[in-house]
C-alpha cells in the first residue's frame, strides 16, 4: 500500500543542511498498525508528514497504492489527503469556534458529499468515539481526551484507508491515552492502516509493527503480535 | 450553492473572531471608495455627453470677421447678427440656430407681482437640434418676429398652476406674449449649447422667445457680448442687426463628414469674400468646434473637479494599501486554519472560493459604507462648490460603477493576503 524507496529529506538553511531522512526504504501493507518511534529530532514526524503529503521530499520515491505521489499537482495531493488519508495531531488541531459537528464535517465538505451523507458519516463517527451527546459543544467545552476523540472522529469520518497519528496521546493523561489507543486499535481492526508516531514504548508495543528511526534512518523493524492475541 | 453559503458562514465566523481589525479594514475601504465616488459623481456628470446620438453632428462655427486689424486674434465666442445671416445662407446644415440668453420679468396680469425669469432668445431649430421635449403645443412656425413664447413646465406651473397653458397669455416685461408651447421636464447636462464661462453648469432658461422678437424688443445678451464701435446697442431693434455687436451663439447640425468639410470650405470662402470686400482686415481664422470639445476649447473645463478626481484617486490607492496591510495581518493570523483546511483536503482552488465569499462580504459592507460616505461627500461638495450642484445626482450607471469599484477593491484587498495565507509549509503552519 505504501512504498518508500530511497527516500531522503534535507532541510536547508543558508548555513547548514540537515538530513532529516536518509535513504528510507519502507513497505507498509494494508491493515497494518505501525508505530514509529525514536528520539526527538530523529525524523519520525517528518516521515509522517511526507506520508501525509504535508511535506515534500528531495530524493527517492513514494508510491501510494502503486502510484507515485512525486510531482502531483496541489489539486491531486489535496484529493489524496481528503479521500485516502486521515490525520490525528498531537495538539488536536480543532477549530476553536466551530462546534464538534462542524469540525468533523470539515474534510467531508471539501469532498463535496451531499448533506445527508455528511450527516450519516458524522453521526457514525461520533457514535464510534462516544460523543454523540456533545455534537454541538465547542472544543473548549471538552476535556483533552474528548478533543482528541473529536479529532479521531474527524479523521475517520472520511473513511480513509490510512490514518496518520502524530503522538496522539502526547497531551493526554494515562487514562485518556489508554482510551484513545483502544479507539485506534478498534479502528485498525476495521481495516484501516495506521501509522503512529509515539515516544511511549508501551504504546508502540500495542502496534503490530514498530519502526525505529534514528538520525533519519530506519534502524530496526520489529513485528509484534497484536496485543489482543498476546493476551489470549 | 450550499457550499458557497457554507463559505459565507465561515467568513462571518472569521469576522467575529477579530471584528475590530475587520471593521477598520471596511472603514478604510469605505472612506476611500466614498470620497472617490463623491468626486467621480461630479466628474462623470460634467464630462458626460448629453446628446450621445448626435453630438458628433453638432458644431459651433466661429469666424474672425471683425472690422478691425488684429493679428494672432482668436475669433470671438459670439457672432454678430450680420455674420450669422451670412453663415445661415450656406444651405449645408440640416439644422441651425442662433441664440443668446437674457433676462426679464414675467406675470400674468399687471395686478400680479412680476417674477424674474431667464430667457433664451433663439430660433426654431434649437428645439430639434438639442432634442427639447415638448409637452404641449409646438414651436413657432418660422423665423419671423412674433410675440410667442414657449415656457418650461415649471414656469407654467409657477405662473398658472397647471401645465396645459397653450393659448394663454403672459406679460413679459409688461408686453403681452402668447404661450404656444410648454416644454416637458428637460435638463440638458452639461448645457453645452451655452458653453461660455461656466454657464453650461447652470440651469436652462424659463422662457424661450424668437430671435427676431428678442432683437425687436431690445433684449440684450446678459452673458457675453462684444462690440467694435461706439454705437449705442441698447437700441438693439434699430442698431443690433446691422452693427458690429457680437452677442449670438450659433450652432449648426452637419450630419456627415462631407457636410462638415463643405461647411468649412464655405466659411473659408465667406472670410475671403469679406476680406476682398474690405470688411475683414484681420487674418482669416475660422473655427468649427464639435459640441463635445466646446468646453475645452473655451478653457472652461472644471479644473477643480479634475484636480479633486486625481487627489481622490490617489487617496483611494492609499486606502487600498492600508486595507491590504490590515487584511494581510488578519489572514496571517488565520493562517493556521488555512493550513488545517488544506491538510484536511481543501485544494487551493477551494480556498480561493472561500476567498470569494470573503470578497462578497467585504464588497457588501464596504459598498454600504461607501454609499453613506459618498452621499455625505456630495452634500459637502454641493455646499463648497454650489455651481456644480446640478451634477450631483446618481444614476444606475454610476451605482453599477460603484458596485464594480467596491468589488474590485475588495478583491484586491483580499487576493494578496489570502494567497499569502494559502501558501507555505503546511507542516510548519500547523505546528505554529
Interface residues (C-beta under 8 A of the other chain):
Chain A: X49 X52 X54 X55 X74 X75 X78 X79 X81 X82 X83 X87 X89 X93 X95 X97 X98 X106 X107 X109 X110 X111 X112 X115 X154 X158
Chain B: X2 X3 X6 X13 X16 X17 X337 X340 X341 X342 X343 X344 X345 X346 X347 X348 X349 X350 X425 X426 X427 X430
